[in-house]
Amino acid sequence: MRRKIAVIGGGQCGLHVAFGLLDRSYEVTLYSDRTPEQLLGSRIQSTAFLFNQTLDMERRLGLNFWETEVPLGEGMLVDFREPTGKSVLTVAGRLQEKSGQALDQRTKFARWMQEFQLRGGNLVIKTVTLDDLEQIAADNALTFVAAGKGPINALFARDDARSRHQSPPRQLAALLLRGSKLLGERPWPKADFRPLRFNFVMGVGEFFSLPFYTHTAGECRSFLFEARPGGPMDRFNDAADSQELLNVARQVVREFAPDDAAYLDDARLTDANAWLKGAFTPTVRKPVGVLPSGRVVMGIGDTVCLNDPIAGQGANNASRLADHLLRAIGEAQGEAFDAGWMQSTFDAFWQTSASYTTAFTNLLLEPPGEAVMHVLGAASQNRVIADEFVGCFETPSHFWPWIADVGAARRFVSDRMANAA
Ligand SMILES: Cc1cc2nc3c(=O)[nH]c(=O)nc-3n(C[C@H](O)[C@H](O)[C@H](O)COP(=O)(O)OP(=O)(O)OC[C@H]3O[C@@H](n4cnc5c(N)ncnc54)[C@H](O)[C@@H]3O)c2cc1C
């Protein structure tokens, strides 16, 4: 069989797969719609935090070039608030030795693309069209489409059974900021670690701040706002530029998390491109794209499994899928990479991993149910439970069954209490 594989899209999923294939001696062509230089000078598209398991995958591929520069996110400090801004529950849990990191994707993907060429990969700068895909699929034994939210996604049909949303559940806005109160080891004295700072404001939306690193400014913090459409926090859309967006961010924090407001007092954007706003509909798509010729290509990453960023799972999920694909390719042993292989390979990943990731993400978008409130109430009083809750973000299937079942949640809490006693 030809050992030629093409990957469309130089993001988290496409690059991860491409490096893994090079390691397995495949001839790999990666298509990116931007050069590394264009990427470095572009607007941010994400503020992704990666859990340790994902960082380990990158370490195994020798891609951890920023290991010591990027500040560790060591745990989560979460306040659940009333719409008045009053906190009604605080949970602080550590990721323990499993700390993660958030690195600007512009910084990372630009360097990775250069590294891909150094390792013998074939990088083509091109916005791939459906017509191009025919030729690419004809030339390669397997073609992956890892185009994120790019319009080429239309080739992959929405999977109605696996997709819950018909419209965007949140209006998003994000910024990268530096400020005197935002950096360093312990910016929030309430937490004895450097936290991912979460605020959940009932009926209003959420906002998150992560320790972050970008090539334009070094250590900084990302801020991501998730406004319920039409709700009182849904006011970022009118911001015409980054300064207006920052002003709205200040207002929102002052109003809905007043004890966090001072963190933004002297905050400044890391660079003119360090902001985004918009909305999208989370969608699961069928993994097999059939071209007019009848040839097939496989959608991967956000192209087929696009979730809201509320649970910080998209890039982690993209890498978990990349890892799964590399194992499946290794085990294929001469089997054709046909539609059946693509479907069964994706279904196996969906059943063991992505279905939980998607369900957990969707759960966070809804008001918390009785089961999760029972665990969070206990977590606010008991560090062991808080740590375990926070640790599950790395492998969302570990939230089950107790996250959605009151009886299981009670047993989960009483088991931990008994162990502690
Ligand atoms: C505000 C925000 C915050 C987030 N925070 C987190 C987080 O904390 N943790 C987390 O895990 N995830 C997070 N995510 C999600 C995460 O960024 C994505 O899930 C992840 O980047 C998906 O990887 P991907 O490779 O599928 O797509 P992408 O990383 O989007 O890469 C796709 C690439 O393909 C290129 N492309 C598109 N069309 C074409 C074409 N036709 N030809 C050639 N190239 C093309 C695009 O330009 C892009 O470079 C966040 C997302 C957002 C929006």
PDBQT file of the ligand as one rigid body, heavy atoms in Angstrom, charges set to zero:
ROOT
HETATM    1  C1  LIG A 501     -12.239  31.144  22.604  1.00  0.00    +0.000 C 
HETATM    2  C2  LIG A 501     -11.852  29.697  22.566  1.00  0.00    +0.000 A 
HETATM    3  C3  LIG A 501     -11.230  29.128  23.674  1.00  0.00    +0.000 A 
HETATM    4  C4  LIG A 501     -10.852  27.784  23.654  1.00  0.00    +0.000 A 
HETATM    5  N1  LIG A 501     -10.301  27.230  24.768  1.00  0.00    +0.000 NA
HETATM    6  C5  LIG A 501      -9.966  25.927  24.766  1.00  0.00    +0.000 A 
HETATM    7  C6  LIG A 501      -9.348  25.326  25.917  1.00  0.00    +0.000 A 
HETATM    8  O1  LIG A 501      -9.132  25.958  26.962  1.00  0.00    +0.000 OA
HETATM    9  N2  LIG A 501      -8.960  24.024  25.829  1.00  0.00    +0.000 N 
HETATM   10  C7  LIG A 501      -9.170  23.288  24.704  1.00  0.00    +0.000 A 
HETATM   11  O2  LIG A 501      -8.797  22.117  24.688  1.00  0.00    +0.000 OA
HETATM   12  N3  LIG A 501      -9.749  23.821  23.616  1.00  0.00    +0.000 NA
HETATM   13  C8  LIG A 501     -10.141  25.109  23.610  1.00  0.00    +0.000 A 
HETATM   14  N4  LIG A 501     -10.711  25.658  22.495  1.00  0.00    +0.000 N 
HETATM   15  C9  LIG A 501     -10.936  24.825  21.302  1.00  0.00    +0.000 C 
HETATM   16  C10 LIG A 501      -9.670  24.569  20.492  1.00  0.00    +0.000 C 
HETATM   17  O3  LIG A 501      -9.029  25.760  20.123  1.00  0.00    +0.000 OA
HETATM   18  C11 LIG A 501     -10.027  23.781  19.244  1.00  0.00    +0.000 C 
HETATM   19  O4  LIG A 501     -10.884  22.728  19.586  1.00  0.00    +0.000 OA
HETATM   20  C12 LIG A 501      -8.826  23.196  18.545  1.00  0.00    +0.000 C 
HETATM   21  O5  LIG A 501      -7.956  24.213  18.119  1.00  0.00    +0.000 OA
HETATM   22  C13 LIG A 501      -9.286  22.338  17.374  1.00  0.00    +0.000 C 
HETATM   23  O6  LIG A 501      -8.177  21.881  16.635  1.00  0.00    +0.000 OA
HETATM   24  P1  LIG A 501      -8.366  21.569  15.075  1.00  0.00    +0.000 P 
HETATM   25  O7  LIG A 501      -7.050  21.142  14.571  1.00  0.00    +0.000 OA
HETATM   26  O8  LIG A 501      -9.530  20.686  14.879  1.00  0.00    +0.000 OA
HETATM   27  O9  LIG A 501      -8.768  22.972  14.438  1.00  0.00    +0.000 OA
HETATM   28  P2  LIG A 501      -7.918  24.314  14.421  1.00  0.00    +0.000 P 
HETATM   29  O10 LIG A 501      -6.946  24.351  15.528  1.00  0.00    +0.000 OA
HETATM   30  O11 LIG A 501      -8.933  25.399  14.302  1.00  0.00    +0.000 OA
HETATM   31  O12 LIG A 501      -7.075  24.242  13.069  1.00  0.00    +0.000 OA
HETATM   32  C14 LIG A 501      -7.658  24.225  11.802  1.00  0.00    +0.000 C 
HETATM   33  C15 LIG A 501      -6.698  24.857  10.813  1.00  0.00    +0.000 C 
HETATM   34  O13 LIG A 501      -7.118  24.572   9.484  1.00  0.00    +0.000 OA
HETATM   35  C16 LIG A 501      -6.992  25.750   8.691  1.00  0.00    +0.000 C 
HETATM   36  N5  LIG A 501      -7.905  25.616   7.543  1.00  0.00    +0.000 N 
HETATM   37  C17 LIG A 501      -9.247  25.763   7.547  1.00  0.00    +0.000 A 
HETATM   38  N6  LIG A 501      -9.744  25.531   6.313  1.00  0.00    +0.000 NA
HETATM   39  C18 LIG A 501      -8.678  25.214   5.525  1.00  0.00    +0.000 A 
HETATM   40  C19 LIG A 501      -8.553  24.866   4.140  1.00  0.00    +0.000 A 
HETATM   41  N7  LIG A 501      -9.637  24.789   3.354  1.00  0.00    +0.000 N 
HETATM   42  N8  LIG A 501      -7.306  24.627   3.659  1.00  0.00    +0.000 NA
HETATM   43  C20 LIG A 501      -6.204  24.702   4.448  1.00  0.00    +0.000 A 
HETATM   44  N9  LIG A 501      -6.278  25.019   5.767  1.00  0.00    +0.000 NA
HETATM   45  C21 LIG A 501      -7.496  25.267   6.293  1.00  0.00    +0.000 A 
HETATM   46  C22 LIG A 501      -7.369  26.853   9.679  1.00  0.00    +0.000 C 
HETATM   47  O14 LIG A 501      -6.916  28.106   9.262  1.00  0.00    +0.000 OA
HETATM   48  C23 LIG A 501      -6.662  26.366  10.937  1.00  0.00    +0.000 C 
HETATM   49  O15 LIG A 501      -5.329  26.803  10.955  1.00  0.00    +0.000 OA
HETATM   50  C24 LIG A 501     -11.112  27.003  22.492  1.00  0.00    +0.000 A 
HETATM   51  C25 LIG A 501     -11.732  27.573  21.383  1.00  0.00    +0.000 A 
HETATM   52  C26 LIG A 501     -12.111  28.905  21.413  1.00  0.00    +0.000 A 
HETATM   53  C27 LIG A 501     -12.805  29.499  20.209  1.00  0.00    +0.000 C 
ENDROOT
TORSDOF 0
